[in-house]
Amino acid sequence: MNKNKPDSRIQQFCEAIITEKLGDISTLPNKLVKHVFYIYGNFIAAYLNFLRQKEGKPRSWFPESLSIDPALEDEMRHFFSDYQHITKAFLTLNKQIDELREIDKDKQPNLYEHTVASILSHEIR
């Protein structure tokens, strides 16, 4: 078992999964980067809890590494609880970031800023 604090493990998993799913987000506006980390942090914490429950692991358990299993992700989407909302926010954000990346922010700055604002308008306060 890794001796890192749980929050630090979740942060490490977040960084790895964000890079895997979205690539480099450092060029995105700072407020959007914070939003991505917020959504991913919630999702990773929920995913780990769901995984622990499925595998009968204690709350203190953390895997050595983490990758998102699409079947488990889909199961969470249909699980009637907060997992459903967290997973929907995660999947929606991934789609929105993909759409944002298709916009040339130099050629279409207004559309880019509008899209960023639209993503942030769904931000959980």
N, C-alpha and C positions, 0 to 999 in steps of 0.2 A: 504494500500500500504506500502511496506517495505521501510524504509528510508535509507537503505544502498546505497552507490554509485553503479551505474550500473556495473562498472568493478568488484566491489567486489561481487555483486550478480552473475554475470556470472562466476567468479572464484569459488564461492560456488557451483553453479550448475554443473560446470565442474568436480569438485572433487567428487560430489555425483554420477554423471552419469558415470565417469570413474570407480569408485568403483563398480557400478552396472553392467556395461558392461564388464570390464576387470579385476576386482578384484584389489588386491594389486599390484601396479606397482613399488613399492619402490626397488625391487630387479633387475629391469631392468637398463641398463647403463644410466647414468645421461643424456647424449645427447638424448637418445631415450625417456626418461621421458619428457624432454622439448618439443620434437617433438609431443608427445601424447597430452600434454597440448595445444600446438599451434593448432593442428588439431581440438581438441575438443572445444577450445575457439572459433575458427572460426565457427564451426558447431553450437554450442549453440547460438551464437549471431545471426546467420542466421535463426536458428530454431525459436528463439524468435520473430524475425522480421516477419517471415512467419506466425507464430501463431497470432501475433498482427494484421496482414493484414486480415487473415481469420476471426478473431473474431471482427474486427473493433475497436481494442483497440488503445489508444495513444502510441506514442513512449516511453513514460516514464513508461508504465505499465510493471510490473513484476509479475508473478504468485507467490504465497506463496511457492509452491514447483513445481518441474518440473520432469516429466518422458517423455521419448521419445515415442510418438505414432508411431508404425510401419507404419500405413496407411499414416500419415502425412509425415513421413520420406520418404516413397516411392513416395508420391506426389512431394516432393522437388526434388527427383532424376530426375523427368521428367519435372520439371519446367524449361523452357528455360531461364537461367540466371546464375549468379554466384552461385546460390543455387545448381545447378546441379553439378558443379565442387566441391564445398565444401562438398556436401553430398557424392559424389563419393570418395573423399579423406577420409572422415570419415568411410565409409563402408569398403573401402580397408584396412585402418589401422586396424580396428577391426579384419578383416580376417588375416592380417599379424601377429598381436600380438597373435592370437589363434594358428597360425602355429608355431610361435617362442616358445610358451609355450610347444609345443609338443617335442621340442628338449631338450635332457638332456645336459646341458651346461658343465657338468663335463666329460661326456663320449664322447661328440662330440663338443669340444670347437671351432674347426675351422668352422663347419657348423653353430654353434650358432653365431659366430662373422660375418660370411659371410651373414647370414640372417639379423642381425642387420644392417650391412652396406648396404644391399639391401633396407631395409626399409628407412634408412636415405638418400639413393641416390634419393629418390622420394620427399625428403624434399623441401618445397617451400622456396626459399631464398629471 
